[in-house]
Every structure is written in C-alpha cells, then in structure tokens.
C-alpha cells in the first residue's frame, strides 16, 4: 500500500524540494513521503471471548490495511460468550489465519502471551508453577521438653499479594489453587514481643495495595523502636525442618524457654489471568523460574509457531505481554538457590525476618531485606523479561512489554532488557504539557539498549457508572483523530515513536446480512473504540499518515540528550519518581538509566558519558543515596576519573545489603572519601577528581551553566511563555532532526533558536509530506534562529541538512505588517493581511530587499444553499437542502438530528484563480471531512484550520465542491433510546448476552433502533453532540508570485493564519454605533499562564445588541477550534463614553458590555 502525497501543497521548481529528486538524501525523503509498513500504527486487537471467525479476521485486517495501518497485537479478552475457546486448537488455527493474512497483506502482527492483560499465564499453569507466596503459621510452645503436635498449614495469602483478585469470588480462587501448599522450612525462634521491622510487609514483598510504596520500602526502622528483648540472636534461629513429617507432625526436643514455631512454605498467590473467559481463566506463571516461564511459553506460543504456514519473523513479527497487573510474588522454588548464587550467602537463617521479626539487629535485618528484594528483582529481570526476550530473539522476533515497576523488581532494568519497550498513556485529557514519566521511562530503556522502536499502548479510555449515572464516558465513541493529536504529540516529544491503539475489538459479524450490529463489539467498557465500525474510520488514513511520517523521522539516527539521570539502586524501582523529579530548564532533554546500566555499560569518551548504543550525555545525575553498593562506587570513580561530570545529592554512608558486610561498609567509606573529598553540598559545592568533577548543592540549571552547556532549543514567544511548545531532537551522520509541537488552541507563533550551525534548515510537514526550505532565519554564535507559525496544536519537523545555503531573509512583511522576524517573535498574522492591496517583502540578511505587489481579492463565503445527501440507513431517500449551514444536532428533522455516519455536502461556486493561490476553508467541522473539488479529492481535513490549497483543482467560472463529513456515534445511540431496547444491559452498561436476533441474523425486534453495541452508555435525555459542517465555509485568495521565496512566505502564512468567522465579521455592526458605543482597547485570550493578544481579532468580531447590552459571542471560533481539553477565558479592556473598564468571560461564555 502506498500513501498518496497530498496534491494541495505541490512542489515549486528550484525552491520547494521535490520528493525523491535533486536531493543527496533521496532515501530519507522517499521514506518520509511514503513510510514503509514498519513505521505505521498498529492496534491492540482485542478478541472478545471467542467471538471470532476467519471472515471477520480478514475483514478487520483489510480494514486496517485500507487506512494505512500496520496490524497489531492479538489479545484474547473477556466479552459475551463466543464459539471459539481460548487456546484451543481452533483458536490457534484462527491465529494461524491471522499470520497467513498478514503475510498476504504485508502487515505486521504479534501475539500477547496470555489471555487478558494481567501479565502471563493460562489454564495450563498448575498451582506449583504459578506465582508463589511465602506463607507461615505461628505456634507458641515452651521448653524444655519434647514437643509433639501437629502444626497447622498456613492460611491462603492471595488477597495480600494481589488485591485486585477481589473481582473473583473467593471460592473461585480456592478452586484455581486447589489448596496447594508445599513446606519450605520449619524454624523455632525465641518468642518475642511486638517489635517488628517498620513496614515489613512491603519490604518483604507483600504490598498492601496493587502498587508498591517506595516510601514504605525505604523507610528505615528506628533502632529504638524495637526493644532489645524483641531481637532474635542469629544463633537462636533453629532449623527444625527435619523434625516435622509430611503430615505436619512435629517431634522436637525444645530447649528451655518460650519458642515460636514458624511453619513456612510456598503457595500460589492465586493471581489469575484477566480479563478473559471464566472457563479459560488460568493462574499467572511463576516469574522467577526460567523453567516455569519456558513451560508457559511452550503452551502459549509453541502451538501457534508449530502451525503450517506460520513463519516467525516473517508473518508474525513479535511476542509480548502487557503491563504487570499480577500483584506481587515473593517466593519461588528456585529462590533459595538464586539468592545464594547472587548474594553469596544462604537466605534460610534469615527467613524469620520475612515475618517482620528482627534477627541479629535492626540494621542486619534491613540489610537482608534489601538483598531479598534485590534477588527477586534480578530473577524477574533475567528469568522473566530477559528470558522471554531471549526466546523471542532466537526465533527472530522482538519481545515487547510494559515492564514498568508494579512489583518487587526494577522497571528501569526491565526496560533495558526487552527489545521493544512499551509505554502507556490514557485518553483522559492532559494534566499539563510536558515530558511523560511513563514515556520517558520506555524511551530511555530503548536508548540505553539500542532498541529502535518505542511503542505505546495508546489512548486507552474508560467509563465509570455510579448509582445509574455515568461519571465519565471517555470510551463512549467520543474520540477522533483531532482529539487525539495533542496527546500523541506530547508522547512523541517524550520519545515514543510508535503506537498500538487501544483498542480495536475484532468485529465478529462480518457475514451477517440482516442484523444491525454497528458499532458492534467492544471490550467491556474500555478503549477509544478504534475499530473499522467507527463513523470516521475510512477517513482516518490522513491521521495515520501523519503519525507514520513522524515515526519515520523519529526512528532515524540517535536521540539527542544532554543529561542522564540514574534511577535508585533499589527494588522496587523508582523510574517514574525519578522522571517526575527532573528539574532541567526548558530546552534540554534527558534520559533515565538503571544503576545496572551505569555499572555494566556506561563509559566516558572525550568528556561525555556514552553507551554502546551510541547515546551521549554531558552530565550524569545521581539520586539521593545513603546506601550504595561498592561496585557502583567503583564504577563512579572510574567515570569521574576519566572526565565525567556528575551531580550528586548526598554523601553515601554505608553499603547495601549483607553481601560482603562489614567489609563492604569500609569499602564505601574509603571510596566516598576518595571521590567526594571535602564536598558537602553546603560550603563546598564542587569537587574535582582527576579529569572529572562532582557537584552537590546546586540546581540542574546551575550545573549546566557551569558546564557552559547551551540549551538545545530556546523558544521566544510573544507572551514569554516557553511552555507553549515541546520538542524532541534526533541526529544522523548528516542531519539534525527536530520535531516541534505546539500546546495551544490558538494559532501560536514563536522564534526558535537551535543548537545547530553550518547546515540548511528545512520544514518537513508530517500532515502533508511536503518538504520546503526555510526562507527567514539567521545563523549567529553557533545557533540558528527561525520564526515559525503553527496551526492550532500544530507540529512540524525542522530538519537541518548539508547543502548550499542561499542568503536568508531576516524579516518578512505582508502589506504593512511584519509577519516573520528573526529578531523578535511577532503576533500570529490573520488573513486580513491579504485582504487589501499591498506587497510581500523580504529584507535579506545582507540588507537587500525583495518584494512583489499583489492586488486585492476578497474572501468569498459559502454558508448557504448546500445540498446534503445522507446514506440510505438514515431513511432519508432524497437529498436535503440546507439554506444555511446548520449543525445536524440542531436540525428540526429527527432523522438528521439523530444521524451518525457520513453525509455529503455539495454545491457550486464561482472562482477566479488567475494570479492567485486558492484555498478552501471549512470553518468548524464536527468531526472530520474529505474535500473534493470538481470530482477530485483535495485533502482529508481532520484538524484545524480545516483548510486546503485547491489551486490545481479549480478553474475559472463555475466549480463544484463536495465535502464528505462524518460525525460520531453518540447521536444515533441517544436517538435509539427513544425506543424500547431489544437487548439487556447490566448496571455497568454491559449487555447480558448477545440478543437472539443478532446470533441468528434476523431483523431486529425493534426495527426503529439503528445501532447496537455490547456496552451501552447513553440515554434519550443526553445532550446531542455537535455534528456536520458548521462553517463558515470560505474561498480564500492569496497572491501568486514569481519569486519562489516570496511564494514560500506567502503560502507559509496562508496555511496557518487565522481566517476567523467570515460571515460574522461581514455582518458585524459598527462597535461604536448604537445606544452603547464600545471601543475595544485590548483583549487577551487564554489562561493566566498561557495567553495570547487577540485585540485585532476581537475588533472584527460580531457585536450583538441584546436588550440594551452589547454581547460578544462565539469568540472561541475566531481564536481556534473548540477543543475538549481547553478551559479558556477572554479578558477585554474597553471604554464606554471614555470610561475604561475590564470584563472577564468564564469558560467561553459570551462577554457583555453594559
């Protein structure tokens, strides 16, 4: 499949670069124009509880292929009971069909190695191979004397290890584990009081909740909190395992004193795969044992890979697991051996510490617990994540996982092991626009290991209902490409360069002829409903091309970072906490890495920290560390001695763990004294050591200043707010590649200063595939400064390449207004600059001037007399005349008001293209559109400003325009609620089984209902969604110039300038006329932190006289399309009869002047 490049922005001879021609790096341009399959988006392809068949599999894959998608990862999840049982031979035959079809279509698919998203397991996992917990029973006895008694088995512990198991009835978990228990050891210890290790449950691997609390794990036990009488001497931990028989009968000659018998053994945590079919739910496999992991792999992957025509690395590309939601595990049959191998001593004498007791001393017990957690973490890293990566690699496949910390393991180390890290981000609105901790973790792991692709579980969304009321409906068919773009750009700027959309439920009714089954199957009440039955699906190709072009460039070369942050040397890890603690100034970028990566991979070359992957950093930042391993200090000593610059936040005092203790403490003290010397963070804040230096007590900003490290990108905006933009920078041998994204729902503009010189800047537009040289810029002091205009939440690549640089312009003006300047950021221009005769002029860097005049050509509005054709399922048999553009949801005709789908607007218009560039703008579109001029497609318009260049498609005189517009599903579903339901739903909105008419492919029992889904969110009283072509629709003219540089500037402004609401402007009365003369002095639009001067725009806006009060409304249309995440206000200073006043509107409500 080839992406077609948009014809609306055509190349210009000798100036705008023509893709694939006259270019030394044609391959890069060609790949950007039409990214190969590996760069295209995929999906979480959810198979809902056996509702699958080969016809529907083919239909889904072909639907993905039509819109430029790559394929996806197959998940078996819960849903209405279907005919194909998970992991049966028939199910694997269906998977084999997936692989065959993916090969036919040249698509890429993968398999999730479990049912559901919990972690990894299945019905083949027996309790002894499942995730294990250490359990114990305590019995108090007295000696001296011979103790004969039967010791009770420990009670089940599963809810302690995975609180989310409460979703299953206790009897179900009992049935799954069928009482499995196996003794590990029996100890006799002196009976003590209540003195215990602080937060001992968390520290021994038994968190109180779904996630570990690092604060609890790191909280030291105060020495004085445990009485001396509560401390058990190491010599008094007596192993009496051989004194108990297989039935639990103890026969032990007890010494004098009071003793507590600890019968300690392993049992299943009860953690089960979920969500899935109840009949196919299985236990989660033991993650510490390679043998058990291989056992699971052989049951989940091998049956597929053994199928005829399934070829690993050819028609199935990767295997994976989702996020760790299996709770905790603190035992395995292999743990004692692994512990001794890794820590150098036996854990058995210290096992009573796992019950919270203090053995030897508080310090010794805490040290053992650190060793215990670290061993568990090492096993999960090596024997689970690492081993699955190894098994996949042996087959030529990638292994993918969201391996962030959710148990006793280091998520940073896990991310550095897998061959495809996977972030996750929800479609619930942004909490600010900045680097995402989750995505920075995933991308950092890949940067350290050298992995090319950083994917993400993208846009999962949910719904919540309480007392019959929906509290949120993010998964209720409310999203579309435009609502996802800002979120997407944010995570791409955090390093993610691929998405798997959550989620694409397989639509199993492709062969139904009579039943109404759309939008169809969904996964419970989760996901953005990214399936072929979405109303806008067939128009989504342009959005996918945008993403694929972004990822093509974002997977080139090497990430440009300045600072490397090491995560704590502890388990559980703290990668997200470390990311949240980054305080670098704007303009610098950074990575995370584990202490293991520092010890084993990091080196210094020419004053920079380097990884074998090619990553380079100027500064290493360490976390606060009271404890540290000697191995890490030895490596730090080596790095600093070789010239490394290191920022520290503490002076380590002792070693971690019992390994090598007490010698290890002396090693730490000696190394710290040697490296830190007099550095204390107060009086002494810098300390040289051989070729390098340590810093303490300084901020990141102060340290980078001392290193004379300039920001990679400096942003200058009109309002001074640098947070309006995000960026990410990669570089190759020949190119510097910057991706810049705007965080504004207005039309932002800024001047950007890049840490690049000696190369020619170009604009690469991922939405259109157009590449063009930059006309206005300057190079000074080793930096390049470029003014750039953006669309609402717009984005662009700035690519610097070798080439012959022509003399750049320093200033561009249109008419009397400067629009682009290298000296200062200017307010965003509006289309008014083209509405009067004038000149486009360039003041060149050498002082010369280039200019051409242009004539006036007024904007034409097309807001009336449209014919709208609705599809047959609307029951509208004839086209409908819209005398004036009206939102469908406000139309008096019910069949239009409740319509969901695609309708076609058409009409004729007069055009005079001579000497002009012609642009067609749709105004407000709800929610996506395709524009056709004279029968030829101009462009898919899925984001503001919904504007396309149609110069090549129009002719003088009459022209015909068609606009295909798709809205969202909710209006149809709300309309259906006027009629009785012919299916049943539970209190969560989920259907209670598939209705008979659907299963048997019969006409609906309630034929007036036009939609069906397996989760129902709406009622008849819900508010309808804005829908259709709302406008104003305009034909815009801009000049056509002989000079290509003038043309580039003119087109650059034309693409991004705000047109405003042409109809309202044309009809606006004189604001100084009428009973209340009002003079607008100034107007500011936005939030207190993020605002724009909109005085010029407001002066053109319609002012209505309502009951003696002048009212300005609909101003959000002028300043940018409404956006679901924005909360803006308008502050206006004005005068009435010479008296100055100020008014502030609230959240886009009209502002009134009394």
Secondary structure, 3 states (H helix, E strand, C coil): CCCCCCCCCCCCCCCCCCCCCCCCCHHHHHHHHCCCHHHCCEEEEEEECCCCCHHHHHHHHHHHHHCCCCEEEEEEECCCCCCCCCCCHHHHHHHHHHHHHHHHHCCEEEEEEEECCCCCEECCCCHHHECEEEEEEEEEEEEEEEEEEECCCCCCCHHHHCHHHHHCCHHHHHHHHCCCCEEEEEEEEECCCCCCCCCHHHHCCCCCCCCCCHHHHHCCCCHHHCCHHHEECHHHCEECHHHECCCCEEEEEEEEEEEEEEEEEEEECCCECCCCCHHHCCEEECCCCHHHHHHHHHHHCHHHHCCCCCCECCCECEEEECCCCCCCCCECCCHHHHHHHHHCCCCHHHHHHHHCCEECCHHHHHHHHHHHHHHHHHHHHHHHHHHHHHHHHHCCCEEEECCCCCCCCCHHHHHCCCCEEEEEEECCCCCCCCCCHHHHHHHHHHHHHCCCCEEEEEEECCEEEECCEEEEECCCCCCCHHHHHHHHHHHHHCCCCCCEEEEEECCCCCCCCCCCCCEECCCCCCCCCCCCCCCCHHHCHHHHHHHHHHHHHHCCCEECCCEEEECCCCCCCCHHHHHHCCCCCCCCCEEEECHHHHHHCCEEECCEEECCCCCEECEEECCCCCEECHHHHHHHHHHHHCCCEEECCCCCCEECCCCCCCHHHHHHHHHHHHHHCCCCCCCCCEEEECCEEEECCCCHHHHHHHCCCCCCEEEEECCCCHHHEEEEEEECCCCEEEEEEECCCCCCEEEEEECCCCCEEEEECCCCCCEEECCEEEEECCEEEEEEECCCCCEEEEEEECCCCCCCEEEEEECCEEEEECCCCCCCCEHHHHCCCEEEEEEECCCCEEEEEECCCCCEECCEEEEEEECHHHCCCCCEEEEECCCHHHCCCHHHHCCCCEEEEEEEEEECCCCEEEEEECEEEECEEEEEECCEEEEEECCCCCEEECCCCCCCEEEEEEEEEECCCHHHHHHHCCCCCCCCECCCCEECCCCHHHHCCCCCCCCCCCCEECECCCCCCCCCCCCEEEECCEEEEEECCCCHHHHHHHHHHHHHCECCCHHHHHHCCCCCCCCCCEEEEEEEEECCCCEEECHHHHHCCCCEEECCEEEECCHHHHHCCCCCCCCCEEEEEEEECCEEEEEECCCCCCEEEC
